[in-house]
Amino acid sequence: MDYQTAFAEYETAAIQAINDSQNPEAIEAVRIEFLGKKKGRLKDLQSVLGKVKPEERPIVGKQFNEIKNKVSAALDARVKELKKPQKALSQIDVTLPGTTVEVGKVHPLIQTIDEFKDIMGRFGFSVVDGPEIEDEHHNFKALNIPEAHPARDPLDNFYLAAAETASGGPVLLRSQTSTVQIRVMEKTKPPIRIVSIGRVYRPDTIDATHSCMFHQMEGLMIGDDVTMAQLKTVLSMFAKTYLGDDVQVRFRPSFFPFTEPSVEVDMLWGDDWLEIGGAGMVDPNVLRTVGYDPEEVSGFAFGLGIERFCMKRHEITDIRRFYENDIRFLKQF
């Protein structure tokens, strides 16, 4: 038998025996048989080296060491594998019924947000995002909210202590997602058609209908000739798509620093009118702040409370249910 055949047969037999070993005793027996120094197949394989020509011995010796190292590595790996805790088959009662694996469900607010994105996407609005920690410029000044306005009162906002912008101004948790609209307009030329969806923060007293953290969807449309009629059409189509064709939308005069004229948006669903948010035509001062010419472009903006829509659709009476992590409540959705 030539050395190449002997090497191949040794390697094949060793690897097969290693893989067939099912316990530490068996793998130890394989080690002795194939890698034992005093007796065994390795010693027999070494005898082949003495039969080759002197000029071939360096090449044959190298192949011998490679095969020995390969078998040793395979044996060490199998030893480690056998040392891992193994659960005996006898410990498993195969007669017991299978356990149902419960798959988690999407939170009702996230379901609502996903549906809002889908509806507004079909209306041609793109979804944009922005930071929840904001500076005063984007949260107030660029939205035409002067320093003396009550909305800037520290008691009505979550200012962050020992935090400030690069220019030295204070920062706070955003109180509306309108900040994202400003950031988009600063970097984008009209036309614009976007919605920004996310968390906002206000230090309201927590009760059945108020929370210090909630979610908003704010929409913005800027173009050559955007009108209030288009605003009402978009909101009416949105409400009917989400809640049903029997929903009606009405506007009530109001005031917001960043829109002029401004309206409160109410929705009639069933027998009750529900205030769902504010809206209006973008104030010319806001357009100028972001570098737009109010004589050339106009636009509308609206803000809707996501929790209110979700509560109305699912007949939820307490906003705190969303944040209690009660699995019994969440399983219903």
C-alpha positions in Angstrom: 0.0 0.0 0.0 1.4 3.4 -1.0 1.6 6.3 1.6 -1.1 8.3 -0.1 -3.7 5.5 0.2 -2.6 4.8 3.8 -3.0 8.5 4.7 -6.5 8.7 3.1 -7.8 5.6 4.7 -6.5 6.8 8.1 -8.1 10.2 7.8 -11.5 8.8 6.6 -11.7 6.2 9.4 -10.7 8.7 12.1 -13.2 11.4 11.1 -15.9 8.8 10.9 -15.1 7.3 14.3 -15.0 10.8 15.9 -18.4 11.7 14.4 -20.0 8.4 15.6 -18.9 8.9 19.2 -21.8 9.7 21.4 -20.3 10.0 24.9 -17.0 10.9 26.6 -15.9 7.2 27.0 -16.4 6.6 23.3 -14.4 9.6 22.2 -11.6 8.7 24.5 -11.4 5.3 22.9 -11.2 6.9 19.5 -8.4 9.2 20.7 -6.3 6.2 21.9 -7.0 4.2 18.7 -6.1 7.0 16.2 -3.8 9.4 18.1 -2.2 7.2 20.8 1.6 7.6 20.9 2.5 4.1 22.1 0.1 2.0 20.1 -2.6 2.5 17.6 -3.1 3.5 14.0 -1.0 6.7 14.2 2.0 4.6 15.1 1.3 2.3 12.2 1.0 5.3 9.9 4.4 6.6 11.1 6.0 3.3 9.8 5.0 4.3 6.3 7.4 7.2 6.5 10.4 4.8 6.8 9.4 3.2 3.5 9.5 6.2 1.3 12.5 7.4 -0.6 14.8 9.9 1.2 14.1 12.7 -1.2 10.3 12.3 -0.7 10.4 12.3 3.1 10.0 16.1 3.6 6.8 16.1 1.4 5.4 13.0 3.0 6.3 14.2 6.5 4.4 17.4 5.9 1.3 15.5 4.7 1.5 13.3 7.7 1.5 16.3 10.1 -1.4 17.9 8.3 -3.5 14.8 8.6 -2.6 14.4 12.2 -3.5 18.0 13.0 -6.8 17.7 11.2 -7.8 14.6 13.1 -6.7 16.2 16.4 -8.8 19.3 15.7 -11.9 17.2 14.8 -11.5 15.2 18.0 -11.1 18.4 20.2 -14.2 19.9 18.7 -16.2 16.7 19.3 -15.0 16.5 22.9 -16.3 20.1 23.5 -19.6 19.3 21.9 -20.1 16.2 24.1 -19.4 18.2 27.2 -22.4 20.5 26.6 -25.4 19.7 28.7 -27.6 17.3 26.9 -31.3 16.9 27.8 -32.0 13.2 27.9 -34.8 12.0 25.8 -36.3 10.2 28.8 -36.9 13.6 30.4 -39.3 14.6 27.6 -42.8 13.3 27.8 -43.8 13.1 24.2 -47.4 12.3 25.1 -48.0 15.8 26.5 -49.9 18.2 24.2 -47.8 20.9 22.4 -47.5 24.3 24.0 -49.0 27.1 22.0 -46.4 29.8 21.2 -47.9 33.2 21.7 -46.7 35.7 19.2 -46.7 39.4 20.3 -49.0 41.9 18.7 -48.5 45.4 17.4 -49.5 48.0 20.0 -52.8 49.7 19.1 -51.1 53.1 18.8 -48.5 51.7 16.4 -51.3 50.1 14.5 -53.0 53.5 14.2 -49.8 55.2 13.2 -49.1 52.6 10.5 -52.7 53.1 9.1 -52.3 56.9 9.2 -49.1 56.6 7.2 -50.8 54.3 4.6 -53.8 56.6 4.2 -51.7 59.8 3.9 -49.4 58.1 1.5 -52.3 57.3 -0.8 -53.1 61.0 -0.7 -49.6 61.8 -1.9 -48.1 62.9 1.4 -44.6 61.7 2.3 -43.7 60.7 5.9 -40.8 62.6 7.5 -39.2 62.4 11.0 -37.2 64.7 13.2 -35.6 65.0 16.7 -37.7 64.8 19.9 -35.2 67.1 21.7 -35.5 70.5 20.1 -34.2 74.1 20.3 -36.3 77.1 20.9 -35.9 78.3 17.3 -37.6 75.3 15.8 -40.1 74.7 18.6 -41.2 78.4 19.0 -39.5 81.2 17.1 -39.8 79.7 13.6 -43.4 78.9 14.3 -44.2 82.6 15.0 -44.5 82.1 18.7 -43.0 85.2 20.4 -41.1 85.1 23.7 -44.0 86.5 25.7 -46.4 83.9 24.5 -47.8 81.6 27.2 -46.9 78.5 25.1 -43.2 79.3 26.0 -43.7 79.3 29.7 -41.2 76.9 31.4 -44.1 75.5 33.4 -45.8 74.4 30.2 -42.8 72.7 28.7 -40.1 70.1 29.5 -36.9 72.1 29.4 -33.8 70.0 29.9 -31.5 71.1 32.7 -27.8 71.5 31.9 -28.4 71.0 28.2 -28.1 73.6 25.5 -27.6 74.0 21.8 -24.2 74.8 20.2 -25.2 78.5 20.1 -25.9 78.4 23.9 -29.7 78.4 23.8 -31.8 76.0 25.9 -33.3 72.8 24.6 -36.6 71.1 25.4 -38.7 68.1 24.6 -40.7 69.1 21.6 -44.3 70.2 22.3 -45.5 69.6 18.7 -44.3 67.9 15.6 -44.6 71.2 13.7 -40.9 71.4 14.4 -40.3 68.8 11.7 -42.2 70.9 9.2 -39.9 73.8 9.8 -36.8 71.6 9.4 -38.1 70.2 6.1 -39.0 73.7 4.7 -35.6 75.0 5.7 -34.0 72.4 3.4 -36.6 71.9 0.7 -38.1 74.1 -2.0 -41.9 74.0 -2.7 -44.0 72.1 -3.6 -44.1 70.2 -0.3 -46.6 67.6 0.8 -45.6 65.9 4.1 -46.8 64.5 7.4 -44.7 64.2 10.5 -45.8 61.6 13.1 -44.3 61.0 16.5 -44.2 61.7 20.3 -44.7 65.1 21.8 -44.4 66.2 25.4 -46.4 68.7 27.5 -46.6 68.7 31.4 -50.4 68.2 31.4 -52.1 66.7 34.4 -52.6 63.0 33.6 -56.3 61.9 33.6 -58.6 59.9 31.4 -58.1 62.2 28.3 -54.7 63.8 29.0 -51.1 62.6 29.2 -47.7 64.3 29.5 -46.6 62.3 26.4 -48.8 61.6 23.4 -48.6 61.2 19.7 -49.4 63.7 16.9 -49.7 63.6 13.1 -49.0 67.0 11.6 -49.6 67.6 7.9 -48.1 70.3 5.7 -48.9 71.2 2.0 -47.1 74.1 0.3 -47.6 75.1 -3.3 -48.4 77.9 -5.8 -52.1 78.0 -4.9 -53.1 76.0 -1.8 -56.5 76.8 -0.3 -58.6 76.2 2.8 -61.0 74.2 0.7 -58.2 71.8 -0.1 -57.4 71.5 3.6 -61.0 70.6 4.5 -61.1 68.1 1.6 -57.9 66.3 2.8 -59.2 66.2 6.4 -62.6 65.0 5.4 -61.2 62.3 3.2 -58.8 61.2 5.9 -61.5 60.9 8.6 -63.9 59.0 6.2 -61.1 56.6 5.2 -60.1 55.8 8.8 -63.5 55.9 10.5 -66.1 55.4 7.8 -68.2 57.3 5.3 -70.7 58.5 7.8 -68.1 60.8 9.5 -68.5 64.6 9.0 -65.8 67.3 9.6 -66.5 70.9 10.6 -64.2 73.9 11.1 -64.6 76.4 14.0 -62.7 79.7 14.0 -59.6 79.7 16.4 -56.2 81.1 16.7 -52.7 79.6 16.4 -49.5 81.7 16.0 -48.3 79.7 13.1 -51.5 79.7 11.0 -53.8 82.5 9.7 -56.7 81.9 9.4 -56.8 79.2 12.1 -59.5 76.6 12.8 -60.4 73.9 15.3 -61.3 70.7 13.6 -64.3 68.7 14.9 -65.5 65.3 13.7 -69.0 64.0 13.9 -69.0 60.2 14.3 -72.2 58.7 15.5 -74.0 61.2 17.7 -71.1 63.1 19.1 -68.8 65.9 17.9 -65.2 65.3 18.8 -62.4 67.9 18.6 -59.6 66.1 16.8 -57.0 68.9 16.3 -56.1 72.3 14.9 -55.4 73.5 11.4 -55.2 76.6 9.1 -53.3 78.3 6.4 -49.6 78.7 7.1 -48.9 82.2 8.5 -46.8 84.4 6.1 -44.3 85.0 8.9 -43.6 81.3 9.1 -43.1 81.2 5.3 -40.6 84.1 5.5 -38.7 82.5 8.4 -37.8 79.5 6.2 -37.0 81.6 3.2 -40.3 81.4 1.2 -42.0 84.3 -0.4 -45.7 84.5 0.8 -46.5 86.3 -2.4 -45.5 83.3 -4.5 -46.5 80.3 -2.4 -49.2 79.4 0.2 -49.9 76.4 2.3 -52.0 74.7 4.9 -51.0 72.8 8.0 -53.0 70.6 10.4 -52.3 68.6 13.6 -54.3 65.6 14.8 -54.1 63.6 18.0 -53.4 60.0 17.3 -54.7 58.8 20.7 -58.0 60.4 20.1 -58.6 58.6 16.8 -57.5 55.3 18.3 -59.7 55.8 21.4 -62.7 56.7 19.2 -62.4 53.8 16.9 -61.9 51.2 19.6 -64.2 52.8 22.2 -61.4 53.2 24.7 -62.4 55.6 27.5 -59.1 56.1 29.3 -55.9 57.2 27.5 -53.8 55.7 30.4 -54.7 52.2 29.1 -52.2 52.7 26.3 -49.3 53.0 28.6 -50.1 50.5 31.4 -48.6 47.5 29.6 -51.6 45.4 30.7 -51.4 42.4 28.4 -55.1 41.7 28.9 -55.9 45.1 27.4 -53.3 44.8 24.6 -54.5 41.4 23.5 -57.8 42.8 22.4 -56.1 44.5 19.4 
